[in-house]
């Protein structure tokens, strides 16, 4: 059976997101999961990978269901090691389970699927000239993620709700803040689930795009 490598910037396995990916793979490939933070304790992560001032900030999930915040530059060398590891296992296609921007990642033979290369142009085609809302996990990401969309003529209204705190009230709050400002919403983190999409769609009455579902559908066509 073919294999699809999947790298989370948190810890594997991603029992929250993997079912969405596997749904679209439909048994045509085995999902091989690895995580940038595999084997690390939360205390180690907080001490060694924490963001400094002006860092590009990311968040992800541990196998304990806790979330952590980290610096992109500090985790990037580890991420590159995980890519190389999957290549050495003979895996030809690797999905990065993060919508953040990671300049300079390389492969020697495998094809690396980076959501930040796929989602903005795909969303532009879907949004057109309509008002566009983006929900992100961290307030710091409102500024750092804007350049991902601006080259495509998208000027998002940002709102913040963590996919890892399971805070229904937080989703309702961001839905209320966006529903009269935008016409379509993107959940811009691979950690958001179908449940989150349904809650926000119901609260706003608007179309809501789930990043991991887009990537799952498109990636499954390459298997």
C-alpha atoms as one frame of an Amber mdcrd trajectory, in Angstrom:
protein
   0.000   0.000   0.000   1.133   3.533  -0.712   2.079   5.729   2.219   1.434
   9.410   2.940   3.761  11.009   5.448   2.202  13.608   7.736   4.248  15.895
   9.958   2.579  17.807  12.762   4.508  20.626  14.415   3.148  19.198  17.674
   3.188  15.541  18.696   1.962  12.483  16.829  -0.426  10.829  16.563  -2.903
  13.624  15.848  -6.069  11.790  16.832  -8.066  14.987  16.338  -7.069  15.670
  12.726  -5.932  12.312  11.321  -9.529  11.036  10.886 -10.252  13.965   8.531
  -7.214  13.105   6.406  -7.981   9.375   6.465 -11.588  10.009   5.462 -10.442
  11.365   2.102  -7.634   8.846   1.648 -10.421   6.234   1.815  -8.066   3.340
   2.429  -5.908   4.058  -0.628  -2.849   4.935   1.433  -1.469   4.400   4.899
  -1.020   7.590   6.928   2.405   7.682   8.611   2.496  10.327  11.334   5.476
  12.003  12.991   5.679  15.110  15.151   8.273  17.827  15.584   7.785  17.671
  19.362   7.682  13.872  19.699   9.328  12.676  22.914   9.531  16.157  24.462
   7.884  17.203  27.712   5.820  20.348  27.946   8.381  21.790  30.368  11.221
  21.155  27.892   9.255  22.751  25.052   8.402  25.823  27.113  12.022  26.258
  28.194  13.788  25.580  24.888  11.376  26.371  22.058   9.504  29.383  23.416
   9.130  32.431  21.142  11.351  35.452  21.629  10.291  39.019  20.893   9.214
  39.468  17.241   9.417  35.716  16.533   6.978  34.038  14.138   4.749  32.290
  16.685   3.102  28.889  16.229   0.923  26.645  18.363   0.138  22.943  18.282
  -1.110  19.992  20.296   0.645  17.424  22.459  -0.502  13.826  22.915  -1.688
  14.875  26.395  -4.226  17.164  24.608  -2.394  20.208  25.987  -1.360  22.987
  23.633   2.024  24.696  23.432   3.330  27.870  21.811   6.695  27.877  20.067
   9.053  29.787  17.810   9.097  28.871  14.125  12.847  29.426  13.856  13.549
  27.164  16.832  11.476  24.262  15.531  12.416  24.591  11.861  15.651  22.513
  12.067  13.720  19.738  13.822  11.004  19.907  11.171  13.643  19.504   8.459
  14.991  16.439  10.293  11.495  14.903  10.324  11.156  15.474   6.575  14.494
  13.744   5.998  13.450  10.864   8.275  10.268  10.217   6.275  12.224  10.364
   3.023  14.602   7.742   4.384  11.562   5.525   5.030  10.837   5.635   1.311
   7.791   7.888   1.621   7.336   9.858  -1.583   4.674  12.370  -0.515   4.760
  14.300   2.742   2.037  16.579   4.057   3.020  19.342   6.468   0.203  19.591
   8.993   0.544  23.325   9.583  -0.793  26.354   7.728   2.142  28.510   8.806
   4.840  29.682   6.403   8.164  27.786   6.494  10.611  29.230   3.958  13.462
  27.024   2.814  12.301  23.495   3.647  13.878  20.980   1.292  13.527  17.389
   0.108  15.901  15.273  -1.954  13.329  13.099  -3.707   9.960  13.297  -1.954
   7.259  15.842  -2.715   6.531  18.137   0.220   2.958  19.461   0.341   2.932
  22.806   2.170  -0.540  24.184   2.984   0.597  27.821   2.854   1.359  27.296
  -0.863  -2.077  25.815  -1.523  -4.678  27.431   0.701  -4.347  31.182  -0.096
  -4.771  30.850  -3.902  -7.506  28.230  -3.457  -9.353  30.469  -1.023  -8.983
  33.478  -3.334 -10.694  31.500  -6.083 -13.535  30.672  -3.688 -13.849  34.095
  -2.057 -13.575  36.294  -5.146 -14.469  39.855  -4.165 -16.487  38.895  -1.108
 -15.533  40.025   2.384 -13.171  37.499   3.942 -12.741  36.484   7.572  -9.926
  34.389   9.037  -9.939  32.712  12.438  -6.487  31.970  13.879  -5.357  30.372
  17.161  -3.178  33.213  18.532  -3.530  36.985  18.560   0.136  37.327  17.499
  -0.724  35.600  14.235  -3.014  38.359  13.020   0.003  40.367  11.855   2.355
  37.557  10.841  -0.231  35.768   8.686  -1.483  38.811   6.787   1.407  38.628
   4.224   0.307  35.092   3.347  -2.958  36.428   1.913  -2.109  39.922   0.648
  -0.307  38.781  -2.560  -3.630  37.321  -3.696  -5.554  40.537  -3.111  -7.149
  39.221   0.080  -7.577  41.603   3.004  -8.898  39.454   5.833 -10.707  40.454
   8.979  -8.981  38.413  11.686 -10.464  36.883  14.827  -8.858  34.613  17.419
 -10.071  31.300  18.854  -7.846  28.392  19.850  -8.666  25.003  18.352  -7.085
  23.343  21.385  -9.036  24.792  24.303 -12.429  23.371  23.214 -14.020  26.624
  24.309 -17.501  26.741  22.775 -17.948  30.228  24.183 -14.825  31.370  22.357
 -16.191  30.128  19.047 -19.496  31.865  19.670 -17.671  35.102  20.491 -15.600
  35.120  17.292 -18.646  34.145  15.257 -20.501  37.136  16.647 -17.551  39.442
  15.913 -17.346  38.346  12.257 -20.865  37.604  11.087 -21.758  41.152  10.035
 -18.293  42.004   8.692 -17.564  39.124   6.304 -19.229  36.832   3.781 -17.013
  33.750   4.096 -14.675  32.461   6.839 -11.465  30.414   6.821 -10.337  28.388
   9.851  -6.606  28.947   9.356  -5.034  26.202  11.434  -4.834  22.489  10.822
  -6.059  21.890  14.380  -9.630  23.061  13.815 -12.134  20.225  13.484 -15.401
  19.577  11.688 -17.172  20.328  14.970 -15.616  23.807  15.078 -16.558  24.436
  11.458 -20.157  23.415  12.099 -20.437  25.556  15.242 -19.141  28.690  13.515
 -21.215  28.083  10.387 -24.356  27.681  12.491 -23.607  30.778  14.598 -22.859
  33.009  11.593 -25.024  31.515   8.856 -21.946  31.813   6.597 -19.799  29.380
   4.591 -16.815  28.241   6.689 -13.721  26.695   5.085 -11.789  24.091   7.077
  -8.082  24.137   6.181  -7.354  20.507   6.921 -10.361  19.356   4.873  -9.118
  21.319   1.835  -5.671  19.772   2.182  -7.099  16.293   2.740  -9.236  16.491
  -0.390  -6.446  17.804  -2.592  -3.770  15.496  -1.194  -5.989  12.442  -1.635
  -6.153  13.196  -5.369  -2.368  12.770  -5.566  -2.345   9.266  -4.090
